[in-house]
């Protein structure tokens, strides 16, 4: 069959499927694109000729945002279905890098198809080609190599066959998935080749569920039985494996409390007796106290990042040991853990049977459940709206409280950066396994709006909220236009606090005095401490096609959120927040996070911060 390379690739992708637990899914359900001279006559023409029934097309406005939208879609689909993203050469391709890093860090599949410079080099250099004197075979697309799980450059049409098969394999791999890049020179995209029919045959990629090794399982069971104060930390692997029911059954059988990372929050609903909330720097007091005293930590489906381990200061029991329950052996061995390398659902089910009849001491169970109830009272206090404040601007925690009173298990909340991830991890009451969608592996500003679009495409009919601060909004609002174009009724909540409030607070804590973090005019001494900038984010969102509801008070906000939830078009709620006070603000961090402080300084704030840094860093442990 004679087709161009681009036509063959699109036809190949349209015939790829994943299968897990007897259910099939399109591997690549749609392709995002912005067309330029690197792909308009290749992939663009191929998508047009193949048609939307075989390969739906979505028109984006920013290459990075298209990747974020694809990540949101794939995460909502349990990584069983993904999107492709095509770009031109040059700036279009390099704009993909941030999104690719985010996908790979979070282990979410996305296929990147950037155009590339001519393989045949008819003219050298061509437009947007970066000349590298010591290497003629490099292009800007090589910046995608370190952030891709698989990378290949298709310099001959026939090279597409093995590369496309490898790309599909990695996209469907539950361990090694992430960004997959096939760089496509623009001349090769349009070159014809006689393709074997088998290349376009329907192909199903089975997503495996490896069971645990018998010896590793027996060792883990012995550790569970011997532990007096065990704690399970649920990471994103619980969600990716759809292991929530297995986790609940394990917790109910053993009484072991379950804390969660940002990616794992929602693995148990907030009102499950064993759920003790987020763990680590942004965690709850309940979970962090359990972690400090735990003699056994079962790290299930988590990468154990510095936020989770409080930069290696959280697990303070001298006798603490770890079980690394993970599909990836690299993660399973972290903190010198006893590895339990397996699919999370299979491992939790088999471990529950292996410890049948064992349960933690009643006093331990009673104590952590009492601590959990105490924490919930602190959440109620942070969320509270006294009658006297109904006409006042909201705190950020009160915004979350109003949402908490409005949503049900169908709603999905999306966030990634700023101070909101910390407040959400500590305070949010997740009602369903997929309600809490906080991207904190890369914590990428600008993720929320496009991810909400991709998530809504994967979950039609469900209310999807993008929660952003003013700093994040200004980074990347472009896919509002796409949501309007496609009629996807995402709900955007903009919290305007006139600057980078999260990093401003961190700066103050580490002796930086909030330098360079406010959105203000320069004052008399040249610092950014003058009046707030006259930026109207609500007007901007309206100019991009959104319905916008401005609010000034808590009473306004309560009505606006309900109106947005019921809306059938993209709708924005704009709120200017006030600085939280000690009554209505969220509780402070319950564990440390290592941000280095100047070892020598003349300003008093930095000197004090260094003293506190040295005190906290002294608690750091290496678990061996």
Number of C-alpha atoms within 10 A of each C-alpha: 11 11 17 21 29 26 23 26 21 21 20 20 24 23 18 20 21 24 18 14 9 7 9 15 18 18 28 26 21 22 25 23 26 19 20 16 16 28 28 21 16 24 30 22 17 24 22 13 12 16 13 13 9 16 20 17 20 18 16 25 17 20 25 23 26 34 34 30 30 32 34 31 29 26 26 25 16 15 28 28 26 28 27 25 25 31 32 27 28 22 13 21 25 19 17 26 24 18 26 30 22 25 31 23 19 21 25 27 34 32 27 28 25 28 31 31 28 20 16 13 10 9 8 12 12 12 12 15 16 14 15 11 7 7 8 10 10 16 18 18 26 18 14 25 16 13 22 25 23 23 21 20 20 21 19 17 22 14 13 20 17 10 18 18 16 15 21 25 18 20 30 26 20 23 17 18 25 29 33 28 28 24 25 35 24 26 22 23 30 22 15 17 16 13 17 11 8 9 17 18 13 12 18 17 19 18 17 14 17 14 19 23 13 11 10 17 23 17 14 23 20 13 21 27 17 14 17 15 21 27 25 25 26 30 25 22 26 29 24 24 19 17 22 23 16 19 24 19 15 20 22 16 17 21 21 23 25 26 29 30 28 30 26 28 33 29 30 27 20 18 14 14 19 23 26 30 34 31 32 34 26 27 29 28 25 25 27 26 19 26 26 16 18 24 23 23 23 25 27 29 30 27 23 22 13 16 22 26 22 23 22 23 23 28 26 17 14 12 11 18 22 25 27 30 32 27 27 21 15 12 20 26 18 19 19 14 19 20 27 31 25 24 27 30 23 16 26 27 17 20 19 21 14 17 19 14 10 16 17 19 13 9 9 17 18 12 12 21 18 13 17 22 14 13 21 20 12 19 22 15 18 25 25 18 20 8 9 7 13 15 12 16 21 28 25 26 25 24 22 21 22 21 20 16 10 13 17 14 14 14 19 25 22 23 28 26 23 21 18 21 22 22 21 23 25 26 27 23 21 26 22 19 21 20 23 24 28 23 24 19 19 17 15 20 19 24 33 31 31 31 32 34 31 27 28 24 22 20 16 11 13 17 23 28 30 23 25 26 28 21 24 24 23 14 12 19 20 20 22 28 19 19 25 18 14 15 12 22 27 31 28 28 24 24 25 22 20 20 19 20 22 18 18 19 15 15 19 15 20 22 20 19 16 19 14 16 19 21 21 17 15 14 11 9 8 9 13 18 17 15 12 15 13 10 11 10 16 19 13 14 23 15 13 16 17 24 19 21 20 16 19 15 17 22 18 18 24 18 13 22 25 14 13 24 21 13 15 14 19 23 29 25 23 25 27 19 23 15 13 15 10 10 12 22 21 24 20 15 16 20 23 22 22 17 12 12 21 14 12 9 13 7 11 10 15 22 18 15 20 21 12 14 21 13 11 16 16 9 14 18 15 8 14 8
